[in-house]
Amino acid sequence: MIYAILFISFIGVGFFGFGGPEAILSMLAHLATEEHNWLTQSQFADLLIVSRFVPGEASLNAATLSGYAASLSEYGMASSMGASLAAMVGLALPSYVWAELTYHLRIPTTWHDGLTHALALLKQAIPGLIGGAAIILASADNIGTLQSPWHLGISLFIMLFVVIGNVVFRINAAALLFLSALAGIMLL
Amino acid sequence: MPNKVSNKKILATFARLALTNLGNGYMMIAPLRKNVVEQKHWLTEERFSHLVAKAQLIPGAFSFNLSAIIGRELAGSKGAACAIAGTGVPILLLFSLLVAVFSPMRHWSLIASALNGMRPAIIGLLAATAFRVGRQSLTSPAQWLYPISIALIIGYGHLAPLYVVALTFGAGFVYGKFVKPQL
């Protein structure tokens, strides 16, 4: 059953995941941490951190990890590989179908105005999708709560530091993650 | 275009590329171009750029999109399937192994502290990306209200982003095709 749920859920991500590698993360974060309890927010955040340093796009690794975590507790290690595969095939299938469709079909000229507007509106929504993923992940287990003011304070400082460092001073992501890890080791 | 490239070669090409590339799917474009355009001459430069643009337009995981589109072009439907398998299978195996080995290590005190520092950083990086992407497509401050409200609805309203995408796409399409011509 979990195989079917994973397969169908990831098909949905593949078919509707407009907007590039970052925008698709909001769909995956919502799916894995809110709609289903496959992953905790901190597991998802760790996934994004690790995916920056190992082969494989974050969305592919998210499919692997979701399958693994969703079935591990109930069915054990052997079945979790199958669950990862089900999620991965679900994510890949729409790409295959889209490739076939776009190879064979020509878009009717009467659709052009509609598609142009749809894509323009989607393009403006993409920052919202990425921001939505950031808000989903800004949960108690990732940044702390008011009951743990030290953890929360350091987290907010790191977030602010990273945003300003990346946007204003154009420090690259790997360097910012490295500095944050050092801050975490010393302060948290 | 004749089927000139064998499926085995496609599988091997994409598998090797998948395992030697870090980061998000866009990082795959440059090495893939070098491989299939400059070294193997399977595609011309123009054709390759056209296919990359197409892969960016369709929804889904970008590395799968790119694999499927290039594979389709090189060797038909089977080529697309081989390219997808070449990208997906090694990543599935490698990441499964990483998860199995490293999951217990998340709770070691030194690694746990480092992760506690990096988790807010990765959230900050997402926010920074949102801002940089928005700066390119949004011109006036008022236009920011639209993505900001979407972020709040997804983040705090827990609405599935899939519905947001479907609604946005549907609304834009209906407006462009039916409403605007009447105005």
Interface residues (C-beta under 8 A of the other chain):
Chain A: G12 V13 G14 F15 F16 G17 F18 G19 G20 P21 E22 I24 L25 S26 M27 H30 L31 E34 E35 S42 A45 D46 L48 I49 V50 S51 R52 F53 V54 P55 G56 E57 A58 S59 L60 N61 T64 L65 Y68 M77 S80 M81 S84 L85 M88 V89 L91 A92 P94 S95 Y96 W98 A99 E100 T102 Y103 T110 W111 D113 G114 L115 T116 H117 A118 L119 A120 L121 L122 K123 Q124 A125 I126 P127 G128 L129 I130 G131 G132 A133 A134 I135 I136 L137 A138 N142 I143 H151 I154 S155 L156 I158 M159 L160 F161 V162 V163 N166 V167 A173 L176 L177 L179 S180 A181 L182 A183 G184 I185 L187 L188
Chain B: A18 L19 T20 N21 L22 G23 N24 G25 Y26 K54 Q56 L57 I58 P59 G60 A61 F62 S63 F64 N65 S67 A68 I69 G71 R72 E73 S77 A80 A81 I84 T87 G88 P90 I91 L92 L94 F95 S96 L98 V99 A100 F102 R106 L110 S113 A114 L115 N116 G117 M118 R119 P120 A121 I122 I123 G124 L125 L126 A127 A128 T129 A130 F131 R132 V133 G134 S137 L138 Q143 Y146 P147 I148 S149 I150 A151 L152 I153 I154 G155 Y156 H158 A160 P161 L162 V164 V165 A166 T168 F169 G170 A171 G172 F173 V174 Y175 G176 K177 F178 K180 P181
